Structure formats: structure tokens, C-alpha cells
């Protein structure tokens, strides 16, 4: 086994361990846990047996296994970037809604406070 194969296997094992830790902390759903476990196991498997990537390449009509792995990896990366972008947009929208609600609540509290102060001062003036 070459040095790069060993490094990929070690990294895949580390990533698996981190994935399970994130799941236990509640940062991942069961579906994402299974997806990431499958991904890291496949990465380790392809690192140990690179001829499996050649079979995938032949199946999809690409010249070399390494090319097939790169194409699949790029597609996965762009999909994950898209998901992150959508999530960021959702979070920004939620933050905007929260800031608006807080501002309106504070404005209502100030108005109620000034109304109460006015009522108190009017009551004192009547005496």
C-alpha cells in the first residue's frame, strides 16, 4: 500500500470518528450520519482498492477511475455548497424576522411605558 493510500484510509477513519461524535452531539440526523458513514467507507475502500474506481469509470464512460472519482467529488461538493447556501439564506431570513419582532416588541414596551407614566402623572395632577 502506498503512502497516499494509507493517508486516505487514516483520514477516512478520523472522519468516521468525527461523524459519529457529531451525531452523538445532535449535530447530525440519522440520515446524514448514514450518508457520511457510507461516503467515508467508500473513500477508504476506493483508496485501498483503486481498481474499483476503474470499474465505475468504465460503467459511466470515463477513461480513468481517478477521473470518475474527481467528477463525482465535484458534483457532490457543488451539491453540498448549494445546500449550505440555502441554509444560510434560511438563517438570514430567520434572523431578520427575529430582529423585526424584537424591535416591534421593544417599541411596544416603550409605548406602554410612556402611557403608564402619562397616566400616573395625570393621576397626580388631579389630586
N, C-alpha and C positions, 0 to 999 in steps of 0.2 A: 504494500500500500504506500502511495506517495505522501509527501508532507501535506500537500493541499487536501488530499482525501481525509487525512487524519484531522486537519484543522476544521474541515467542514463537519465531520462527524462530531467532534468535540463541541463545536458551536451549536449544532443541531441539538445535542444533549442539553447544553446550557439553556438554549431557547425553550426546549420542552419543560425543563425545570421551572423557568421563569413563567411560562404559560400556566402551568398548574398552580403556581403561587398566586398569580393574578386572579385565577378562577376562585381560589380559596378566599381571597380578599374581597370577592364580589365584583371585581372589575370586568369580568367576562361572563357571558351567558354560556350555558351548556353547549349551544350550537357553535359559538365561536371557539370554545375550548376544543371541541371535536375537530373543527376545521383546522385550527392551528396545530393540533397534535398530528393530524393527517399530513399537513404540509411539512412539518419538521421531520416526520418519519420518512416521507418520500424524499426529502432533501438528503437525509442520511443514506437512504437506500440507493439513490442515484449516485451519490458520492462513492459508495463502496462498489457498486456495480454500474459503471458508466455505460456499459453496452445496453442497459435498459433505456437510456435516453436515445440511443441509436434506433431502437425499435420504435419508439414514439416518433422519431423524426421520419422514419420510413412510412409510418402509418399516416402522418399528416402531410407528407410530401416535401419535407425539408431535407437538405443534403446531409447535415451532421446533427448528432444528438445535442451537442453544445448549442448549436443554433436554435434548435427546438426549445431547449431549456431557457435560453435568453428570450425568445419570443413569448413563451408562456409567462415568464417572470415579468416582462414589461407589461403584458396585458393585466396581470394581477396587480402590479404596482399602480397602474393607471386607475384600475377599479378602486383600489384602496384610497388613492388620492381623491377620487370622486366622492367616496363615502365620507371621508374626513371633511371635504369641502361642504357637503350637505349638512353634516353635523355642526360645523362651525356656523353655518347660516342659521340653523335652528337655535343654537345657543345665543347668537347675537339677537335674534328676534325675541327670545325669552327674556334676555337682559333688558332690551328696550321696553318690553311690556312691564317688567318689574319696576324699572326706573320711573315710567309714567305713573304706575299705580302708587308708588311711594311718594312721588311729587304731589299727586292729587290728594292722597291721604294727609300729607303734611299741610297742604293748603287748606283742607277742610278743618284740620285741627287748629290752625291759626285763626280761621274764621270763627270757629266755635269759641275759641279762647277770647277773641275780641268781643264777641257777642255777650259772653258771660261777664266780661269786665265792664262792658257798657251797661248791662242790666244791673250789676252791682252798684256802679256809680249812680245810675238813675234812682235806684232804691235809696241810696244815701242822701241824694238831693231832696227826696220827698220828705224826709224826716224833719 
